[in-house]
């Protein structure tokens, strides 16, 4: 059996949140590197590799066959989570998409709103939109982690359904709860990045007569306070 392509730190950030004997649906699987790795290393029992594009899914099938895992990894050409429920996954992985798109995909699949399904999500952008959706819809964020790949910091979010909507602090929506972080130096670096970006946004709005940066200034102050708590430089 050939060795699988080892996923990078960004994809491997899902591993700590996998429960024993998991059945995983990987949405936007691309070449199925992650499902192949997880099954071949006995980190999950079975997987469903999903993608909206025929080309990548064809490549995924070839990689699955080459690894000799066709009996444990199925493939599905689909948009988001449509048609995934018959596989009965207890873990859903959505990596490599924007936070708004991930929230939309979840909102179109009410069947994921059950304690038996664990969500492992990695928004490439607008993480605050995704966290707000989760909190307001009744998902509790039970774990967060950060990883670095290709010179960029990625946020991975693990959530479970409770059915109880909660209010979330704007800073927690943007960068996650500090109590859940496994890598505080990387969390501090992410906070510093967000502060620099917010300062640029504020300067741009200040130069535009029709833009009001008040909310951005409030968020900047809150981010700066969070960074002060960690002893970081702004």
MARLUM-15068 format. One record per atom (N, C-alpha, C): atom name; y, x, z. Coordinates in steps of 0.1 Angstrom, whole numbers. Each point is the difference from the previous one (the first is absolute). Example, Ala and Ser with C-alpha at 12.3 -4.5 7.8 and 13.67 -1.06 7.14 Angstrom:
<sites>
   atomo       y       x       z
       N     -57     132      78
      CA      12      -9       0
       C      12       9       0
       N      11      -4      -7
      CA      11       9       0
       C      11      -8       8
</sites>
This chain:
<sites>
   atomo       y       x       z
       N     -12       8       0
      CA      12      -8       0
       C      13       9       0
       N       9      -2      -9
      CA      12       9      -1
       C       9      -2      12
       N       7      10       3
      CA      10      -1      11
       C      11      -9      -4
       N       5      -9       9
      CA      11      -8      -4
       C      13       7       0
       N      10      -5      -7
      CA      14       6       1
       C       5      -4      14
       N       4      10       7
      CA       5      -2      14
       C      14      -6      -1
       N       2     -12       6
      CA      14      -5       0
       C       9       8       8
       N      13      -1      -3
      CA      10       8       8
       C       3      -7      13
       N       9       7       8
      CA       3      -5      13
       C       5     -14       0
       N       7      -4     -10
      CA       6     -13      -1
       C     -11     -11       0
       N     -10       2      -8
      CA     -11      -9       0
       C      -9       0      12
       N      -2      13       5
      CA      -9       1      11
       C       6      -5      13
       N      13      -3       0
      CA       6      -6      12
       C      -6     -14       3
       N      -8      -6      -9
      CA      -7     -12       3
       C     -12       2       9
       N      -6      11       0
      CA     -13       3       7
       C       1      -4      15
       N      10       4       8
      CA      -1      -3      14
       C       0     -15       4
       N       4      -8     -10
      CA       0     -14       3
       C     -12      -8      -5
       N     -10       7      -5
      CA     -12      -7      -5
       C      -9      -2      12
       N      -5     -13       1
      CA     -10      -3      10
       C     -14       3      -5
       N     -10       2       9
      CA     -14       3      -5
       C      -5     -11      -9
       N      -8       4     -10
      CA      -7      -8     -10
       C      10      -9      -7
       N      11       5      -4
      CA      10      -7      -7
       C      -3      -4     -14
       N       5     -12      -4
      CA       0      -4     -14
       C      14       0      -5
       N       3       9      -9
      CA      14       3      -3
       C       4      -5     -14
       N      11      -7      -1
      CA       5      -3     -14
       C      13       8      -2
       N      -1       9     -10
      CA      11       9      -3
       C       8      -6     -12
       N      12      -4       3
      CA       8      -7     -10
       C       9      10      -7
       N       0       0     -13
      CA       7      11      -7
       C      -7      13       1
       N     -13      -1      -2
      CA      -9      12       2
       C       2      12      -9
       N       6      -3     -12
      CA       2      11     -10
       C     -13       5      -4
       N      -4      12       3
      CA     -13       6      -4
       C     -11      -1      10
       N       3      -7      11
      CA     -10      -3      10
       C      -4      13       8
       N       9       9       0
      CA      -3      12       8
       C      -2      -3      15
       N       8      -9       5
      CA      -1      -3      15
       C     -13      -7       3
       N      -3     -11      -7
      CA     -13      -7       3
       C     -12       9      -2
       N       0       8     -10
      CA     -11      10      -2
       C      -2       9      12
       N      12       6       4
      CA      -1       9      11
       C      -4      -7      13
       N       5     -12       2
      CA      -4      -7      13
       C     -14      -3       0
       N      -6      -5     -11
      CA     -14      -4       0
       C      -9      12       0
       N       4      10      -8
      CA      -9      12      -1
       C      -1       8      14
       N      11      -1       7
      CA       0       6      13
       C      -4      -9      12
       N      -5     -12      -4
      CA      -5      -9      10
       C      11      -5      10
       N      12       0      -5
      CA      11      -6       9
       C       1     -15      -1
       N      -5      -5     -11
      CA      -1     -15      -2
       C     -14      -3      -6
       N      -5     -12       2
      CA     -13      -4      -6
       C       1      -4     -15
       N      11      -7      -4
      CA       1      -4     -13
       C      15      -2      -4
       N       3       0     -13
      CA      14      -2      -4
       C       1      -8     -12
       N      12      -5      -2
      CA       4      -7     -12
       C      12       7      -6
       N      -1       6     -11
      CA      11       7      -6
       C       7      -9     -10
       N      13      -3       2
      CA       7     -10      -8
       C      12       6      -6
       N       3      -4     -13
      CA      12       4      -6
       C       4     -10     -11
       N      13      -1      -3
      CA       5      -9      -9
       C      -1       5     -15
       N      -2      13      -1
      CA       0       7     -13
       C     -14       3      -4
       N      -4      -4     -13
      CA     -14       3      -4
       C      -2      15      -2
       N      10       8      -4
      CA      -3      14      -2
       C      -4       7      13
       N       8       0      11
      CA      -4       6      12
       C     -13      -6       6
       N      -2     -13      -2
      CA     -13      -5       6
       C     -12       5      -8
       N       2       2     -13
      CA     -11       6      -8
       C      -3      14       5
       N      10       8       3
      CA      -1      13       6
       C      -7      -1      14
       N       4     -10       8
      CA      -6      -2      13
       C     -15      -2      -1
       N      -4      -9     -10
      CA     -14      -3      -2
       C      -8      13      -3
       N       6       9      -8
      CA      -7      12      -4
       C      -1       9      12
       N      10       1       8
      CA      -1       8      12
       C     -10      -5      10
       N      -1     -13       1
      CA     -10      -6       9
       C     -14       2      -5
       N      -2      -1     -13
      CA     -13       2      -5
       C      -4      15       1
       N      10       9      -2
      CA      -3      14       1
       C      -4       4      14
       N       5      -7      10
      CA      -3       3      14
       C     -13      -7       4
       N      -6      -8      -9
      CA     -12      -7       3
       C       2     -11      11
       N      12      -7      -1
      CA       3      -9      11
       C       2     -14      -6
       N      -5      -3     -12
      CA       2     -13      -6
       C      -6     -12       9
       N     -10       4       8
      CA      -6     -11       8
       C       8      -3      13
       N      10       9       3
      CA       8      -2      12
       C      15      -2      -3
       N       4       3     -12
      CA      14      -2      -3
       C       1      -9     -13
       N       6     -11       2
      CA       2      -9     -11
       C      14       1      -6
       N       3      -4     -12
      CA      13       0      -5
       C       5     -14      -4
       N      13      -2       0
      CA       6     -13      -4
       C      13       2      -6
       N       1      -5     -12
      CA      13       0      -8
       C       8     -12       5
       N      11       2       7
      CA       7     -11       6
       C      14       3       4
       N       8     -10       2
      CA      14       2       4
       C       1      -2      15
       N       2      10       8
      CA       1      -1      14
       C     -13      -4       6
       N       0     -10       9
      CA     -12      -4       7
       C      -7     -12      -6
       N       4      -4     -12
      CA      -6     -12      -7
       C     -15       4      -3
       N      -9      -9       4
      CA     -14       2      -3
       C      -7      10      10
       N       7       5      10
      CA      -6      10       9
       C      -8      -7      11
       N       3     -12       4
      CA      -6      -6      12
       C     -15      -1      -1
       N      -6      -3     -11
      CA     -15      -1      -1
       C      -7      13       5
       N       7      12      -1
      CA      -6      12       4
       C      -1       1      15
       N       8      -8       7
      CA       0      -1      15
       C       4      13       6
       N      11       6      -3
      CA       4      12       6
       C       5      -2      14
       N      -3      10       9
      CA       6       0      13
       C      11      10       2
       N       3       8     -11
      CA      11       9      -1
       C       6      -1     -13
       N      14      -1      -1
      CA       7       0     -13
       C       9      11       0
       N      -1       9     -10
      CA       8      11      -2
       C      10      -2     -12
       N      13       2       2
      CA       9      -1     -10
       C      10      12       1
       N      -3       9      -9
      CA       8      13       0
       C       7       1     -14
       N      11       7       0
      CA       6       3     -13
       C       9     -10      -6
       N       4     -10       8
      CA       9     -11      -5
       C      12      -1       9
       N      11      -6      -5
      CA      12      -3       8
       C      -3     -10      11
       N       8       1      11
      CA      -2     -10      11
       C       2     -14      -4
       N       9      -3      -9
      CA       2     -14      -4
       C     -12      -5      -8
       N      -6       8      -8
      CA     -11      -4      -8
       C     -12      -2       9
       N      -2       9      10
      CA     -12      -2       9
       C       2     -13       8
       N      12      -3       4
      CA       3     -12       7
       C      -3     -12      -8
       N       4       0     -13
      CA      -3     -10     -10
       C     -15      -3      -1
       N      -7      11      -2
      CA     -15      -1      -2
       C      -6      -6      12
       N       4       4      12
      CA      -6      -6      12
       C       4     -15       2
       N      12      -3      -4
      CA       5     -14       1
       C      -8     -10      -9
       N      -5       6     -11
      CA      -8      -8     -10
       C     -15      -2       4
       N      -3       6      11
      CA     -15       0       4
       C       0      -4      15
       N       1     -13       3
      CA       0      -5      14
       C     -13       3       7
       N     -11       2      -8
      CA     -13       3       6
       C       0      13       8
       N      10       9      -2
      CA       0      12       8
       C       5      -2      14
       N       5     -12       3
      CA       6      -3      13
       C     -11      -4      10
       N      -8      10       4
      CA     -11      -2       9
       C      -2      13       8
       N      -4      -1      12
      CA      -2      12       8
       C     -11       9      -5
       N      -9      -6      -8
      CA     -11       8      -5
       C       3      10     -11
       N      13      -1      -5
      CA       4       9     -11
       C      11      10       5
       N      -2      12      -2
      CA      10      11       4
       C       7       4     -13
       N      13       0       1
      CA       9       5     -11
       C       4      15       2
       N      -2       8     -10
      CA       4      14       0
       C       9       2     -12
       N      13       1       2
      CA      10      -1     -10
       C       9      13      -1
       N       3       4     -12
      CA       9      11      -1
       C      11      -3     -10
       N      11      -5       4
      CA      11      -3      -9
       C       7      13      -5
       N       2       1     -13
      CA       6      11      -6
       C      16      -1       1
       N       4     -12       3
      CA      15      -2       2
       C       1     -13       7
       N      12      -3       6
      CA       3     -12       7
       C     -10      -4      11
       N      -4      10       8
      CA      -9      -2      11
       C       5     -11       9
       N      14       0       1
      CA       6     -10       9
       C      -3     -14      -4
       N       0      -3     -13
      CA      -3     -13      -5
       C     -14      -4       4
       N     -10       9      -2
      CA     -14      -3       3
       C      -1      -2      15
       N       5       8       9
      CA      -1      -2      14
       C       6     -13       4
       N      11      -4      -6
      CA       6     -12       4
       C      -9     -12      -4
       N      -6       1     -12
      CA      -9     -11      -4
       C     -12      -1      10
       N      -6      12       3
      CA     -11      -1       9
       C       3      -6      13
       N      12       4       6
      CA       4      -5      13
       C       3     -14       0
       N       7      -5     -10
      CA       4     -14      -1
       C     -12      -9      -4
       N     -10       6      -6
      CA     -12      -9      -5
       C     -11      -1      11
       N       1       9      10
      CA     -10      -1      11
       C     -10      12       0
       N       3      11      -7
      CA      -8      12       1
       C       6      10      10
       N      -9       5       8
      CA       5      10      10
       C      -3      14      -6
       N      10       8       1
      CA      -3      14      -5
       C      -6       8      12
       N     -12       4      -2
      CA      -8       6      11
       C      -1      15      -2
       N       4       6     -11
      CA       0      14      -2
       C       9       4     -11
       N       6      12       2
      CA       8       6     -11
       C      -3      15      -1
       N       2       5     -11
      CA      -1      15      -2
       C       8       4     -11
       N       3      13       0
      CA       8       6     -11
       C      -8      12      -6
       N       2       2     -13
      CA      -7      11      -7
       C      10       6     -10
       N      -3      12      -3
      CA       8       7     -10
       C      -8       3     -12
       N       4      -3     -12
      CA      -7       3     -12
       C      11       2     -11
       N      -2      10      -8
      CA      10       2     -11
       C      14       1       5
       N       2       6      12
      CA      13       2       5
       C       7     -13       5
       N      -8     -10       2
      CA       6     -13       4
       C      -7      -5      13
       N       7      -7       8
      CA      -6      -6      12
       C      -4     -15      -3
       N     -12      -4       3
      CA      -5     -13      -3
       C      -3      -7      14
       N       3     -13       0
      CA      -3      -8      12
       C     -12      -9      -2
       N     -10       1       9
      CA     -12      -8      -1
       C       0     -10      12
       N      -2     -13      -3
      CA       1     -10      10
       C     -13      -8       1
       N      -5      -1      12
      CA     -12      -8       3
       C       3     -13       7
       N      -4     -11      -5
      CA       4     -13       6
       C     -12      -9       1
       N       1      -9      10
      CA     -11     -10       2
       C       7     -13       3
       N      -7     -11      -4
      CA       6     -13       1
       C      -2      -6      15
       N      11      -5       5
      CA       0      -6      13
       C       5     -15      -1
       N       8      -2     -11
      CA       5     -14      -1
       C      13      -2       8
       N       5      10       7
      CA      12      -1       8
       C      11       8      -6
       N      10      -6      -7
      CA      11       7      -5
       C       8       7      11
       N       5      12      -3
      CA       8       7      10
       C      13       5      -7
       N      10       2       8
      CA      13       7      -4
       C      -2      15       0
       N       5       7     -10
      CA      -1      14       0
       C      14       7      -1
       N       2      10       8
      CA      12       8      -1
       C       2       6     -13
       N      13       0      -5
      CA       3       5     -14
       C      -5      15      -2
       N       1       8      11
      CA      -5      14      -2
       C     -15       0      -1
       N      -7      -8       8
      CA     -14      -1      -1
       C      -5      -5     -13
       N       8      -9      -6
      CA      -4      -5     -14
       C       1      12     -10
       N      10       8       2
      CA       3      11     -10
       C      -9      11       1
       N      -3       5      12
      CA      -8      13       2
       C     -12      -2       9
       N      -2     -12       5
      CA     -12      -2       9
       C       3       2      14
       N      -8      -5       9
      CA       1       1      14
       C      -4      14       5
       N       9       6       8
      CA      -3      14       4
       C     -13       1       9
       N      -3     -11       7
      CA     -12       0       9
       C     -13       1      -8
       N       1      -4     -13
      CA     -12       0      -8
       C      -2      13      -8
       N       9       9       0
      CA       0      12      -8
       C     -10      10       5
       N      -7       6      -9
      CA      -9      11       3
       C       6      14      -2
       N      10       0      -8
      CA       7      13      -4
       C      15      -1       3
       N       4       3      12
      CA      14      -2       3
       C       9      10      -8
       N      -3      12      -2
      CA       9       9      -9
       C       2      -6     -14
       N     -11      -6      -6
      CA       2      -6     -13
       C       8     -13       1
       N      -2      -7      11
      CA       8     -12       2
       C      15       3       2
       N       3      11       7
      CA      14       5       1
       C       5       3     -13
       N      -8       7      -8
      CA       5       4     -14
       C       3     -12      -8
       N      -9     -10       1
      CA       3     -13      -8
       C      13      -6       5
       N       2       0      13
      CA      12      -6       5
       C      13       7      -5
       N      -1      13       0
      CA      11       8      -6
       C       3      -3     -14
       N     -11      -2      -8
      CA       1      -3     -14
       C       7     -14      -2
       N      -4     -10       8
      CA       6     -13      -1
       C      15       0       4
       N       3       9      10
      CA      14       1       4
       C       8       6     -12
       N      -5      10      -6
      CA       8       6     -11
       C       2     -10     -12
       N     -11      -8      -3
      CA       1     -10     -10
       C      10     -10       3
       N       0      -5      13
      CA       9     -10       4
       C      14       4       0
       N       3      12       3
      CA      13       6      -1
       C       6       0     -14
       N      -9       3     -10
      CA       4      -1     -14
       C       3     -14      -4
       N      -8      -9       5
      CA       2     -14      -4
       C      13      -5       6
       N       3       4      12
      CA      13      -5       7
       C      12       6      -8
       N      -1      13      -3
      CA      11       6      -8
       C       2      -7     -13
       N     -11      -4      -7
      CA       2      -7     -13
       C       6     -13       2
       N      -4      -7      11
      CA       6     -14       2
       C      15       1       4
       N       3      11       8
      CA      14       2       4
       C       9       2     -12
       N      -6       5     -11
      CA       8       3     -12
       C       1     -12      -9
       N      -8     -10       3
      CA       0     -12      -8
       C       7     -12       8
       N      10      -5      -6
      CA       8     -10       7
       C      -8     -13       4
       N     -10      -3      -8
      CA      -7     -12       3
       C     -13       1       8
       N      -2      12       6
      CA     -12       3       8
       C       4       1      15
       N      -8      -6       8
      CA       2       1      15
       C     -11       7       7
       N       3      12       5
      CA     -11       9       6
       C      -2      -3      15
       N       5     -11       5
      CA      -2      -2      15
       C     -14       0       4
       N      -9      -7      -6
      CA     -14       0       4
       C      -6      14      -2
       N       4       7     -10
      CA      -5      14      -2
       C       4       9      11
       N      13      -2       5
      CA       5       8      11
       C      -8      -3      13
       N      -3     -12       2
      CA      -7      -4      12
       C     -14       6       0
       N      -7       0     -12
      CA     -13       5      -1
       C       0      15       1
       N      11       7      -5
      CA       2      14       1
       C       1       4      15
       N       8      -8       7
      CA       1       3      15
       C     -13      -1       7
       N      -8     -10      -3
      CA     -13      -3       6
       C      -9      12      -3
       N       0       4     -13
      CA      -9      11      -4
       C       4      13       7
       N      13       2       1
      CA       5      12       7
       C      -4       0      15
       N       0     -12       6
      CA      -4      -1      14
       C     -15       3       1
       N      -8      -5      -9
      CA     -14       3       0
       C      -3      15      -1
       N       8       7      -9
      CA      -2      14      -2
       C       4       8      12
       N      11      -5       7
      CA       4       6      12
       C     -11       0      11
       N      -7     -11       0
      CA     -11      -2      10
       C     -10      11      -2
       N      -2       4     -13
      CA     -10      10      -3
       C       5      14       0
       N      13       1       2
      CA       6      13       1
       C       2       7     -14
       N       2      -9     -10
      CA       2       6     -14
       C      14       2      -3
       N       2       7     -11
      CA      14       3      -5
       C       3     -10     -11
       N      12      -6       0
      CA       4     -10     -10
       C       7       7     -11
</sites>
